Amino acid sequence: MSASAEAAESRVVVILAVAGLIALLCAANAHLVYVSLASQPDCVPHRRIGESHDNQAYAAAASACSPPIPSEQPRSDR
């Protein structure tokens, strides 16, 4: 083999290796996006805003697991 043929062959190997690594990176990121969209974490116990506890625990700003706040009903005696 000539020197130029060996250089061309090694260049092709490097290009294929880089393309394979980029494809692997894209596949891993696509998997992470899929898992994040497909999963729904369970509710965990935590202090809710308005509840008082003795310990200094953090509270969720807007918990998806919180019980709904009862809406104010219009008074019927008016």
N, C-alpha and C positions, 0 to 999 in steps of 0.2 A: 504494500500500500504506500502511496505517496503521502507526503506530509500534508498536502491540502485535503486529501481524502480523509485522513485521520482527524483533521481539524473540523471538517464538515460533519463527520460522524459524531464527534464529541459535542459539537454544537447542537445537533439534533437530540442527543441524549439529555443535555441540559435543558433544552426547550421543553421536551416531553416531561421531564421531572418537575419543572416549574409549573407547567400546565396541570399536571396531576395534583400538585400541592394546592394550587388555586381552586381546582375542582373539589378537593377534599374540604377546604376551608368553606367554600360556598355550601356544600352539602351539610356540614356541621351547623352552620348558621341557619340554614333552612329548617333543620331539625329542631333547633332551639326555638325558633319562631313558632313552629307547629305545636310543640309541647306547651309553650306558654299560652297559646290561644285555645288549646284543646283541654287544658286542665283547669279545674276550679278547686281551689283549696278549701278545706273544711273550715268552719268557724271555730275560732279558739276563744276561750274565756278571757275577757279583759274588762277593765274598768271602763264604763261608759260615761260620757259627759253628763254631769248632773248627779252622778252617784258619788257618795262620799265614802272613803275608806281611810283607815288609819295609816296605811302605808302609802308611800309616795310612788304610786305606779303611773305609768303613762296611759293615756286614753287614746283610742282611735278617734281621728278627727271626724270621719264619716264612715262608720262601720256598715258594711253590707249585711251583717248578721244581726244588727240591732232590731229589737222589736219595733214595729211602726209606732210613731207618735200619734196618739189619738187626735183627730181633728176636732176643732171646736164645733159643737153642735149648736145651731141657732136655737134660741130660747123660744119655746112655744107659748109662754105665758104672756107675751106682749101683744 
